[in-house]
């Protein structure tokens, strides 16, 4: 109030002719100079005033004990867009209901992905307008492509990295695959695949990612994968490996999946993420490292109503401390976030949605535990649903 009165008085002196006659040399500049410094700092917005504005302090990356905690989310198949051979698609039909806003698909999961430090999805498809179809793909039941601008579905919704090594990345040929890589890189999305190592820095810690398509290629990879992982581990403290493997619609891993998963861990992988079956598969803890054999589907426009629309997100945490011999990495456990790949139970609307019904969540947990006991020597016994501090 005091400041307002002083300013009002100054303006009155300047505008009032009677007062101006008494003080011919009186000016607004003179009046303002008579005001106190506190008022001047409020009404002056030039460079000098800016010096008095305190910049907000950046949040610390360190925990109370001085360590760095990194939370990573892994998801299953991210498949959006349509099939260039068809005049319309189930995705485009749903998109029209949302006024053409393709971000609709992420609305129920966005906050979760923004709250972590790193989200990795299996990007199964292409970012291209190309209609070219390689001869090897002409008889495929499904071909996937999305307009290049759809890369914003990742960047605007908390997805920082993708595995780009699966059986649909070549749906429109090598040129479209390279184009997809370019769109991802230009948008700042880190990708791995085709022998390319992806590296991202989180809280000052560099994380390396590798991706492999294993279907019908195991014999080529038994020797390659260990060399790649060891090489990455020599340079980066955390190495995450994604595998596209196994059999579709199966709820448990094959012997080759298990063999390759264990080989990856023995070679230095700190986390293994799997996909391709379109169904959830158990998690193992092998030599202290989690192997998620299949994360099922995530945002999946490949089917209007899959027979099983349940899935889950995997979240795990690494703690980084400075030790006598450099950075020490410890595994801080994991949780799963049960989801349905649709916000509706009667059809797939491509909106992954966290589940709340206890009966459905229990069904997911029982499926994972039962198949783990039957098929995985190192299967985890429990699947926590929340971190200890958030219970």
N, C-alpha and C positions, 0 to 999 in steps of 0.2 A: 504493500500500500504506500509506503514511504517513497518508493521509487516512482510510482505512478504520479504521486502529487508533485514531486520535483520536476518530472518531465512535463506535466500539464502546466505548471507555473512558467516554465521556460517558454513554452509555446505561446502562452497568453502574452508574455512580455514582448515576444516577437511580432505578434499579430495585432496587438492593441495600438492604434495610432496615438492615443493620448500618452501612453507610456513611452512610445517611440520618440515623441517630441521632446520629452524631458531628457532622453539619452540618445542624441543624434548618432553617436558612434557605436551604439549598442547593436550587436549582431547575434545571430543564433549560435555562431561559433563561440562568441564570448560567453554566452549563457551556458552552453554545454561544458565549457571549460571550468565553470564554477561548480559543476556537479561533482559528487564524490567519485572516486576511482571505481567503486563497486558498481555504480550505475553505468559508467562508461564501459566497463567490461561486459555489461549486459547488452548495450545497444550497438557496440562496435563489433563488426564481424570480419574485420580484415585480418591479415597474417599475424599481427601481434596478438590479437585476441585469441587466435587459434592456439597460441603457445600455452594458454592457460587451461586448455581442454585436456583432461586426462584420457589417454587411450585405455580402452578396456583391457584388462590383463588376460592374456591368452591362457586357456585352461592347461593345467600341468598334465604331461603325459605320464607322470610318475605316480605310483601308488604310495601309500603311507610308508611302506618299508623300502621305498626307493626303486622298486622293480617296475617293469612295464608290462601291462596286461593287454593282450590282443585277443579280441573276440572275432571268430570267423564263422560265417554261415555258408553252408553248402546246400544247393538245391538240385533237383532233378532236371528233367527236360524243359527247356524254354523254347517253345515252338509256336510262333505267331505268324499271321499273314495268310496267304492263300496258295492255290495251285494255279500256275500260269496257264495250264491247259484248259481251265474251266472259266466260264464267264463270271461266275460268282463263287463264293465259298461260305462256309458256316461262320468263319471269322468276320467276313465283311457284313453278313447279315446281322451279327451281334453288334458290330461296330456302329452301324446305322442307328441302333437303339440308343447309343450314347453320343449321338451328334457328331460322329467322326473323331471323337477324342480317344485315341488309342491308349492313353494312360489309364483308362477305366479298368483294365485288367489287373493293375497293380494296387488298386486303391485299398484293399483290405490287408495287404501285406507290407505296404510301403514303410510304415513306421518301424516295423521290425528290422527291415533291411537298412534303414537310415541310422538306427541306433547302434549297429555293430561297427566293427572297424573294417571288415572286408567281407564282401559277398561274392561267391563264385557260382555261376550257373552253367549248365551245359547248354550252349547255344546250338540248337539243332535246326539248321536251316541256313538261309542266305539273306543278305541285305543287297538287293539288286532289283532293277527293273527289267533285266534280261529275260527273254523268253526262250533262249537257246536251251535245248535239251540234248545232252550227250546220248549217243546211241545206246550206251550201257544203261541208261536210265529210262528209256522210252516205254518200257513195259512196267515200270514201278507203279504200284498202287498210289503212293503218295509222293508228291514233290512239294517242297516248301520254299517260299520266298516272301520277303516283306520289303516294302519300300525303304530305301536307305535312311529316311528320316526316323524310322522306327528305332534307330540306335538310341534315341532319347528315352525310350522306355527303360533302358538300362541306366543311363546317366542321371535321369531325373528321379529315379526311384531306388537309389541306393545300391546298385549293382556295379562293382568296380572291376570285375574280372570275369572272363568266360573261358571255358574249355571249348576249343574249336576243332575237335577231332572226333567225328562220328560219321555215320553212314548217310547223312543228308547234306553235309557241307559242300559236296560236289554235285548237288541236284541240278545246277545250271552250268556245270563245267568249271574248268580251272580258272578261267578269267573271272567268273562271278565269285569264286572262292577268294581269289586275290582281292577283288573289289570289296568283299565283305571284310577282309582283314584291314583294308585301308580305311573303311568307314569306322571300324572299331577304334583303330589307332588314332584317327583324326579327332574322335570324340573323347579320347583319353581313357578308353576301356582297354585294359590289359588282356591280351589273349595268348593262349598257348596251343600249339598243335602243329602238325606237319613238320616236326623236328624243331620248331621254334620254342625257345624258352621264354616264358613271360615273367617279368620281374616287377614287383610293386613295393614301394616303401610305405610302411605303416608305423607311425610313431617313431620314426628314425630307424626302424628295423626292416631290412630287406627280405622279402619273401619271394621265393622262386616257385614257378608252376610249370608242370609238364603234363601233356595230355597224349593219350594213345588210343587208337582204334584197334581193339584186339580181335574182333570178329574175323575168323579165318586167317588171322595173322600171327597167332602165337609163336609159330616156329620162327618167324622173322624177328620176334621181340625178346625172346628169352635172353639173348646176348646183348641186345641194344639197350633195353631198359636199365639194367644195372649200371652200365657204363654212363648213361646219361644222368642218372640220379647221383651217382658218386661224384661226377664232375660238378653238378650243381651244388651238392652239399659242401664241396671244398670251398665254394665262393660265397654261399648264402646260408645263414643260420637256420632258416626254416624252408623246407621243401615240401610242396604239396603236389601230389600226383593224381590225375584224373584218368579213369579207364572207362571206355565204352566197350562193354563186354557182356557175356552171358547170353541167355536165351530169353526171348520175349515171353511175357506173361508168367514167368517163373518167380516164385517167392523165396527161392534160396539159390545160392551160388553154385556154379559148376566146379568141378575139380580144378579146371584150368584157371578159373577166377581166383580160387583160394591159393593155388600155387603162385600165380602172378602177384597177388596181393602181398603174400609173405615175402616173395622175392624183392618187391619194392621196399618193404620195411627193412629187410636185411641189408639192402643197398644204401639206406640212409633216409628214406622218406619219413616225414614227420606226420603225415596225414594222407589217407587214401580215400578218394571219392569215386563211387561207381554209378553207372547208369546204363540204360538201354532196355531193360526188361519191362519198363512201364509199370512195374510193380515194386513194392517195397521189399527189401531183403535185409537180413540181420546185420548187426554191427559186431565186429570182433575187436578185441584188444590184444594185439599180438606184439610181444616184446615191448609193451608200453605204448604202442601206437594204435590209433583207431583206424579200422578199415570198414567203411560203409559200403557194402557190396552193391546196393542199389538204393538211390534216393527217389525212385519212382518218377512220376510226372510232377511238373510244377505249374507253369502257365502253358497249357497244352491245347492248341487249336487243331490237333490232328484227328479228333474224334468228337462227335456231338454228344455222345454218352458212353464213355468206357464202362465196362461191366464193374470195374472197381475204380472209384474216383478218390479214394483215400491215399494219402501220402504223408510225408513229413519233411521238415527242414532239420538239418543237423547243425547244431552250434557247438563249437569247441573253443577252448581258450588255451593260449600259451602264455607262460610268464617268463620274462626275460630279465636276468640279473647279470651284473658284471662280476665275473669271478676272477680268480688268479690267472686263469688261462684264457681269458676273453669272455664272451657272452655265454651264459649258461641258460639253456632252454628247458623248461619243465612243462609237462602236460597237466593242465588244470581241470581235466574232466570234460564232460559233454552233457548236453541236453538235447531232446528232440522236441520239436513243435509240431504236433499232429495237425494236418490240414486236409481239407477236401479241395480238389483242384477247381471247384466251382463254388459259387456262393449259393447255389441251389442244389437240392437233392434230386430233382427230377430230370435235370439236363446239365450239360456242361456249358457254362457261360464264360469260361476261361478266366474266372476271377478266383485265384487261390485264396482260401479263407481259413483262418485258424479254427479248429474244432473246439466246441465247448461241451457237447453232449458226452457225458461220462461213458455211456455204453459204447459209443463209436470209438472213443479214445481207448477204452479197454480192449476193444476188438483189434485195434492196431498193435497195441502192446502185446497181446496174446499171440498174434500172428508172428511178430518179430521174435518173441521168446521161444515159441514152439519150434519154428524153423531153425533158430539158432542152436537149440539143444540137439536137434536131429542131424544137422548138417555141418556145424562149425565147431571145431575143437576148442577154439578160444573165444566163443561167443560171450558177450557181456551178459550178466544175469539180470540187470535192471536197466531201465530206460528212464532216467530222470526227466521231469517235465519243466523244471524251473531251477535256476541257480539258487544256491543256499540263501543268499542275501535277499532274494525276491520272493521267498515263500510266504 
